[in-house]
Amino acid sequence: MLDPIDENMSVMYGKPIRAFVEQDHDSHIAVHMQFMQDPTLAGNPAAQQTMGPILLAHIAEHIALLYRIRMEESVGVQLPVLPDFRDPEFKFEDINPEMDRLISQRAAQVVQEAPQMQPIPAIQQAMQQQQGQQGNPLQYAQQLAQLETEALKARTQSQIEADQAKAQSAIQIKQAEAQQDMQIDQMKAQQDLQAKVQKLESELQLEREKNASKIQLEREKNQAEMQMEAIKNVTE
């Protein structure tokens, strides 16, 4: 979880960002909106095409979480626990029909009493500035819709790239494991071969020693017989 300044920096570095329920969403939105409007940062035309959709999608995450917090406070019922947004494969858990009915009824009462969500200061100010500059709220709405479409494309592309990176990482891990297994097998085969060679050398050395011992005994036996034969000849 990052502060809004580091989130903006992450976007500049091409790193993914995500909003979390524990954050101060109003403040995050305000910092992100200023970052998007500053011509020296994400507000210049070149940066708007690359960073604009990503930031807008991120701001939408903050708005979604802020909406949930406000609705939970208004309905007076604790909503189901949110999934771990740090997990790229997060999903919302189903709730039982009774809880769904209770939340739905109270939420319907809330929206009937207050049909419009309380304005978010940073977004309201940006809309007022846009209207003051162009004098055409419809044009601003069209631009916002276009940015939302681009944000969806960017998010989809980001997910594709993340899946590709994950698949590539899995392939590399498998290749590394296969290489490691091959090296282990080669080392084991080498060790087995060395053990067999050492065993053969030991057996050969033992056989040599046995043969040398036999030869020595045979030589001593022959010498003894020759000496006996010589003594016998002398006595005769």
N, C-alpha and C positions, 0 to 999 in steps of 0.2 A: 504494500500500500504506500503510495507516494503523495506528497503535498502537490498542490496545483502547479507550482513553479517547476518542480521536477517532472511533472507530467507533461507540461509544455515542452520542456527540454527533450524529453523522451521522443515526442513527436518529431522534433527537429532532427533527432538522430535516427529516425525511422524505427523506433522501438514501440511495441504495442503497449497500450495503457488500458486500464479498466477502472470503473467506479465501484466503490464498496459502500455498503449501507451505513457504516460507522462514520463516514466522512461528513464534513460540513458542506452540504451540497450547494447552498446559496452562495457561499464564499468561493467554492470551486468554480461554479458557473460564472461568477463575476470575473474571476481571474482569467478563465478561458476565453470569455467574450472579449475582454480587453486585449488579450493576446491576438485574437483573430482580427480585431479592428486596427491594430497598430500597423501602419504601413512599413515600419522597419522590421517587423517580425512576420507573423502569418498573414498580415493584411495586404501585402503586396501581391500583384496579379500572379506572379510565378508561384508563390507559396500557396495561394488560395486553391490552386488546382491540385496540389499534392497534399497539403496539410489541412485545408479547409474541410473536406469530407470526413477525415479522421476525427478532427476536433468536434465537428458537429455531431457525429455519431457518439462520441464520448459525452458530450453535453446532454444528448438524449438519454444516455444511461443515468446521469445524475438526475435529470428531470423525472425519469421513471422511478428511481428510488425515493426521491423527494415526494412524489405523488403517493407512493405506498406508505411512507411515514405519515403524511398528512391524513390519508384516508384511515389508517389504523388508529390514529388519535381521535378522528371524528366518529368512527363507528363504535369505538370503545370495546373492541374485541381484538385480542391478540391474534394476528395473522400467522399462518404456518411459517416455520423457520425457513429462511431463504437458503438456497444452496450455496456451496462454496464457489464464489465467482473466480477464485484463483485456479480452479480446475477447468481447463479448456472444454471439457465434456460435461459441464454442469447441466442439471435439468431440475425443473420444479417437480416437487412431489405432489401426488394427488391427495385430496382431503375427502373426508367422509361426507355423505349427503346432508347430514344434519348440520355440520359446521358450514357447509356451502350455503345452505338455506338461511342460516342465521346471518352470515356475513352479507349475503346478497340483499336480504331485507333491510338491514341497517344501512348498507351502502346506498340503496335506492332512496331511503329517507334523506340521507345526507345530500345527495346530488339534487334531490327535489328542493331542498331548502336552499342550497347554494349551487345553482346550475353551472357555475364557472369556477374553475380552480383559482385560488388566490394568486394574483400575479407574482412572478418571480422578478425581483427588482432589476437585475442585470439585463434580463431579456426584455422587460418592459421598457427600460431606458434605451436599449438598442433599437427597438421598434419605433419608439418616438423619434429618435435621431434619424432613422431611415425615412420615416414619414415626413419629417421636417425637411430633409434634403431633397426628396423626390416628390413629395406631395401626393404619392400614390401608394396606399397600403396594399392594393392588389398586386402591384409590381413586386413589392417586397415579399408578399406571400408566394408569388411565383418563383422568385429567387430562392426562397427558403425551401420550397418543394424540390427545386432542381438540386440544391445542395444535399437534401435528404436522399434523393435518388443516387447521387454520386457517392454519398456516405455508404449506402447499401452495397454499391458496387465495390467500394474500397474494402468494406468489411468482408464481402464474399471473397474477393481476391486475397485478402489477408488470411482468411481461413484456408483457402486453397494452398497458399504458400506454406502455411503452418502445417497442413496435412502432408504436403510434399516433403517438407523438412523432417517431419516426424518419420515418414516412410524411409527417407534417405538415411536418417539416423539409425533406424531399425536394420536396414540393409548393411550399413557399416558395422553395426554391432555383431550381426550374424557373420559377416566376413571376418571380423576380428576373432570371433569365437572359433570359426572354422580354421583360421590360420593358427590360432593357439593350440587347437586340438591336433592339427597336423604336426606342429612343432613338438608337442608332447609325445605323439606317436613316434616321430622320428628319433627323439631323444631316448625313448623307451627301446626302440629297435636297436639303436646304437649301443645302449647299455647292455642289452641282451647279447648282441654280437660280441662286445668286449668281454662279457662274462664267459661266453662259450670259448673265445680265443684263449682267455686266461686258464680256463679249465683244461683245454687241449694242451696248452704249454705245460701246465702242471703235470698232466698225465704223461706227456712226452718226457719231461725231465725225470719223473719217477721211473719211467721205463729205462731211460739212459742210466740212471743210477743202479738199477737192478742188473742191467747188462754188464755194467762196469764191475759190479761186485762179483758176478758170475765169472767174468773173465779173470779177475784177480784170484779168485778161489781156484779156478782151473789152472792158472799159471803156478800158484803155490803147490798145488797137487802134483803137477808135472815135475816141478823142481824137487819135491820130496821123493818122488819115484826115481828120478834120475840119481839122486844122492844115495838112495837105498841100493840101486843097481850098481853104483860105483863101489860102495862098501862091500857088496857081495862079491864082486869081481876081485877085489883086493884080498879078501880072506881066502878065496879059492887058490 
